[in-house]
Amino acid sequence: MKTAVLVALFLGLVAAVAALGGTTDDHGCYTSAGYQWCEREDRCVRMWELAAERDFEVTAEAFEAFCSSPRPVIGGSTDEHGCLGSAGYQWCEREDRCVRMWELAAERDFEVTAEAFEAFCSSPRPVIGGSTDEHGCLGSAGYQWCEREDRCVRMWELAAERDFEVTAEAFEAFCSSPRPVIGGSTDEHGCLGSAGYQWCEREDRCVRMWELAAERDFEVTAEAFEAFCSSPRPVIGGSKDEHGCLTSAGYQWCAAEARCVRMWEDFAEMSPELAQAYCAAPPIGSFTDAHGCRPSAGYQWCAAESRCVRMWELANELEMAPLQVERYCAGQKRQ
């Protein structure tokens, strides 16, 4: 009798899993339930759960950085600095120690990207009484001159303060632009160049490159700025593609979402490459739960919000840890 009950429970579990779209990827991960493969963990995981478990940010970049690093190997080889690469460690000259990028990023408050890591770790370690440059900036403490600010700054701190990417290119673009001058001359479009403004045809307004790059999600480079601003402005009533997407307004079809999207708006948390790869995938099943939520797209019911949500998006929206979001949606008090 007991055996029959266990068999019935097992078959019920199998049927429940099958209801969530049922398909698996090459690794056997149920993508319809939000799972994907993590090489470092050697298992199928859900990004927001792994982020809480391993303590990194719920972003595609942090997930990729963690899962693409090799799994720890007991007795694995070390590099010339003694860093165990198989455990994700690498040398940071500024810290004078072996670190893991995502842990150091959280500790020193910079983005989990190879560029931000390189910018931080390649800057000299602070030295008491170290020499200063011709502007009086203490390079040994990471300071350098910014003409626009007319002061010594540390790149990653200024990037957070003025809202641009932590890259040498973005820093150079910002600091090499002239300081705002009251009553300065304007160009033929009325843009105040002395304040860093220039004309963007697509936006039909004067913009500052680094601010527009953050707003529209492209790189802070002259090439990316030119590519964006030289593209036509959206035209109401423009032609649509075979899916009914208004391409003149920047919309394109996303098969995974089964709707027209603008990549920079709908998938701001993803890199352009990841968003394209995601949208190229066919929709996984059409099953919706009792609340009308579509698990195959990662949605589930949140009672506190009275709507279908994706936990990692709600975590960013409410600035809460993933586990806190789950408790919040279950109707428990926020802690």
N, C-alpha and C positions, 0 to 999 in steps of 0.2 A: 504493500500500500504506500509506504513511504517513498519507495523508488518511483512509483507512478506519479506521485505529487511532484517530485523533483524534476522528472522528465517534462511534465506539463509546464512547470515554471520556466525551465530552460527554453522550451519551444515558444513560450510567450515572450521571453526576452529577445529571441531571434526575430520574431515577428515585429517587435517594437523597433528594433534596429533597422529592419527592412523598410519600415514606414518612413524613415528619415531620408528618403531618396535612394538608399540602398547601395549606391555606387562607392567604390573604393579606388584609390590611385595605385600607382605602381608599387607602393610600399604597403598597401593594404589599409591605408588610412581612410576613415569615413569622412570625406570632405563635406558631405551633407550635414554632418554634425559639427563642423567647424574644425576638424582635425587636419593637421598637415605634418609632414615628416621633418624631424629635427635630427640631423646627422650626428651632432655631438651627444644627444641623449640616446640615439639608436632606437627611437620609438616614435609613435604617433602622439602628437601633443596638440593642445589648443593654446594659441599664443598667449591669451590673457592669463590662463592658469599657470603656464610655465614662467611667465614674467613674475607672477606673485611668488612662485616656488623658488626661482633662482635670483630674484631681486633685480630685475632690469625693467626699463620703461616699456610700456605697451605700444611699441612702434615697430613698423616693418624693418626699419634700419637696425634697431637694437636686437630684434629677433634674428635677423640675418647674421649680425655680428656674432651673436652667441652661438647659434646653431652651425655656422660655417667653421668655427674654431674646432680643432681636433679634440676628441675625447681624451680625458686624462689617461695616461698609460703609466702604470707603476714601473719605475725604473727607466722611463723614457729618456731619450737623449736631450741634452741641454745645449744652448748656443754658447757663443764665446763669453757671454756675460753670466752664464749659469742659469739662464731662464728656461723653464720647462715649457717649450712650445706646445707639447702635447696636452698641456693643461690650460692652454690659452694665454700663457704669460709671454710678454715681450719687454724689451728694455726701454726704459724711459730715462733719457739723459738728465732731464731737469729734476726728476725724483731720485736719481741715482739708485734705482732699484728695479726689480722685475715687477711688472704690473699686468693686470688684465684690463683691457681698454674700457669695457663697460663699467667696471668697478671704479676705475680712476675718474671716468667722466662724472659719475655720481658724486664722488668725493670732492673733485675740484670744480664741479659745475660747468662742464662744457658738453657739447653735443657728442653723441656716440657715432662719430664718423672718423674715417681714416684721416681726413684733412684736419679736423679739429684736434685729434690726438697728436698728429705730427706738429701742428702749430704750437701746441702746449709743450710737448716734450723736447722740441728742438730749441726752445728758448732757454737761455742760461739759468742755472740755479741761482737764487738770491745769495749774494755775498755781502756780508756786513762791511761797509767801507769800500765797496767796489767802485771802479772808475765810472765816470759819466761821460756822455758824448758831448758834442758841441752845443747841444741844447740843454745840457744838464740832466738828461734822462739816464737813469740808472739801468743800463742794459742787463746787468747781472740779476736784476729783480724782474726782468721781463718788460721793462718800459721802453717805449720808442716814441719818437716825435710824430705828432699828427698836426699838419699845417692848418687844417680846417678848424680844429679845436684850440689851436695855439697853446698846446700843453703836452706834457708827457703822459702817455696812456699805455695800458696793457690791452692788447688786441682783443682778447676774449671778453674783457670787462666792457670795453667800448662797444663791442658788437651787441652785447646784452642791453646796454644803455641806449644805443641808437637804432637797435633793431636791424642789423644786417648779419649775414653769414660769417662764421669764424673761418675765413679764408684770407690768404694774402691778397688775392685779387679784390675781394670786397673791401678790405681795409684800405688798399691803395686807392680804389675808386672813391671811397668816402673821403679819405684824408687829403687827396689831391684836388678835390673840388674846392672852389673858393669859399671863404667864409661869407655869410650873408652881409650885405652892405645896404644900409638904409638909403633909399633913393638911387640905387644902382640902375644902370641902363638895362633895357630889355631888348629882346630880338624881335624879328618881324611878327612873331606870334604872341608877343607880350610876355614871354618867359624871362624871368629874372635869373640870368646865368650866374650872377654873383652869389646867388643863394643855391646854386646847384640844379636849377630847373632847366629842362629842355623839352622840346615839343615831341609828343607822341601822336602820330596820325591816327592810329587805331583807337586811342582813348579820346582823341579830339580835345586834348587839354595839356597844360604844362605839368610835367612830372619830374620827380627826382628818381634816377635810375634805381638806386638801392631800395627805395620805398616801393616802387612799382614792382620790382622783382619779388619782394616779400608778399605783396598783395596778390600778384598773378602767378606766383610760384615758378619763376624761371631763374637761371643763374645770373649773378651780378657780373656780367661781362658785356662789353660793347657789342659783341656779335649776337648774344641772346636778346639784348635790348633792341637791336636793329631788326632782328627776325620777328619779334613780337609786334613792334610798333609799325612795321611796314606791311603787316598783314591787314586785309580789309576790315573795316569796322562792321559789326553785325548790322544787317539790313532787315527790317521788318518785312515779312512777306517774301523773303528770299527763297530760293529753291530748296527742296528737301530731297534726301536720299530715299532709297527704296524702303527704309524703315520709318520714314516720316520725320527724320531728324533734321532740324534746321541748321545745316552746316555753316551758313553765313553768320550764325550766332555762336559758332564754336561747338555745336553739339555733334556727337557721333554715337553710333549704336554700341551698347554694352550688352553682349549676349548673356553674360553671367547675371546681370540685373534685369535683363529683358526690358530695357528702356533706354531712352536717349539721355546722355550725360555730357557734362563738360568736365574733362579730366581734372583740371586744376581746382574745380569747385567740389565735385562729388568725391574725389579721392585725394584730398589735400594731405592726408596722413601717409599716403603711399608715394614712392618714387614714381616718375613717369613710366619707367620700364615695367615696374611691378603692376601699375594700374592697367597698362596695355595688355600685359600677360593675363591679368585677372579677367578683363573684359573679353579677351579672345576665347576664354573657356566657355563651353556651352552651359546653359542653365542646368542645375542638378535637380531633377525631379520637380514636381509642382505641388508637393504635399504642404498643406498648412495645418497648424494645430487648431485647437478649439477656439483660440483667440484670433485666428487668422494670421498668425505669425508664420513666416516661412523659414524653417530650420535650415533648409538647404542653402540659404543665403546668410546663415549665421544669426538669424533673428530669434528672439525668445521673449516671452511676456514679462513685463516689469509692472507689478501691481502698483507700486508707488508712483509710477509715471502714467499708468493707465494706457500704455502703448507698447508696441513691439519695438525692441531695441537690440542693438548689438553691443554686448557688454563692454568691449574694448573702446567703442566710440563713446558710450555713456560715461566710462571711467575718465576719459579725457575731458568730456563736457563738464562733469561735476568735480573734476580734480580729486578723485578718490581712488584708493587702491582697488584692484579688481575684486578682492574678497569683500571689501566694504560695499561695493556695488551690488554683489550678489545678496548680501544681507539686506541692503536697502530695498532692492527689488522684491525681496521675499516678505517685506513688511516689518523688518526689524529696525530698531532705532539705530541711527548713525552714531558711530563712536568716534 
